[in-house]
Amino acid sequence: MKIFVAKLNFKTTSDALKQLFEQYGTVESAKVITDRETNRSKGFGFVEMTSDTDAIKAIKELDGTDFDGRTIAVQESQEKPRNERSGGGGFDRGNNRGGRDNYRDKKRY
């Protein structure tokens, strides 16, 4: 089961997060999410545990507790909805509301 951990101290490491959850069972992975450009923690992370039972126990017991000087929020991770189209700059050729394709179709005077 994948667990979302929020409100982490910005100095918390992935190893420290893993050690916290290992008290409740086997941890497959633990990752504090960092900003690509600055490599600073974003204050949240994910933990994956092998047993759903252990994960549920960890969520119940760790949510709202103090860790590294911060009160953390712990819950089951929810899958992020994926859009059919991702990225892009908002230029939609399919709606004929403008853009280069529509411009080319107009008569030039």
N, C-alpha and C positions, 0 to 999 in steps of 0.2 A: 504494500500500500504506500502511496506517495503522500507525504505530509508537507503542508505549507507552514512555515514559521515566520512570523512577522514581528516587527518592533525590536529587532536585534540591535545590540550595541554595534556601532560601526567598526569596532576593533575585534569583534567576534570572528574567529576563523572557522573554516570548514571542519578542521580536526576537532575543535572544541565542541562544535555542534554535534558531530558524530559521537563524541564521548558522552555527551549529555543523554543522547537517545539510546546508547548501548546499555544503559542501566535497565532498559525495558525489553531488550531482545536484540536479535541480529540486525545490524544496519548494513544494507547493500551499498548505499551511497549517502553522502551528506555534502551539500554545496551551498555556500553563501554566495549570493548573486552579486557581481561587481559591475561597475560601469566600465564599458569598453575603453573609453578614452582616458579616464583618470585612474582606473583600476581600484577605485574606492568602493567599499561595500555600499549596497543600496539599502541595507537594513532589513533584508529578508532572505530566506533561503528555503531549500527543499531537502527533505530527508526521505529516503526510501527504505522501508523495513520489509523483511521477508515474510513475517507473519502479520496478518490483518488483526489478529487478537492482540498481539503485542503493540501494534501501532495504535489501536483504539485505546488501549490502556495508557500509552504514552501521551496521547492527545488529552485524555481526561485528566491525567495527573499533572501535566506540564502547562496546560493553558492557564494563563493568568499568574504564573509563578515568576520569581525573580531569577534572571540568568545574566551574568556579566553586568549587573547593575541596572538592568532594564526589566520591566514587566513584559514578558513575551506573550504573543497570541499564537496559538497552535490549533490547526484544524486540518481536516482531510483536504488534500489538494483537489481542486476542481479543474477539469479539462478546459482549456481556453478554447472558445468557439473559433473555428477557422472559417474565414471568408473564402468564397470561391476565388476571388481575386485579391491578391495581397500586394502591398507596395504601390508603386505608381504615383503619379503626381496629380491625379484627379482628372486626367484627360481621357474622356470616354468617346471613342470613335463611333460607338454603336448607337448613340442617341440622336445624331444629326442636329445637335443644338449649337454647332459651331466647330471650331477647330480647323485645321488645315484641309481636311478632306472636303468639308462643306465649302470652304473658301474656293477651292479649285473648281467646284461645280458651278459657281456663280459666274455669270457673264461679266467680262471686264469691259468697261466703257472707255 
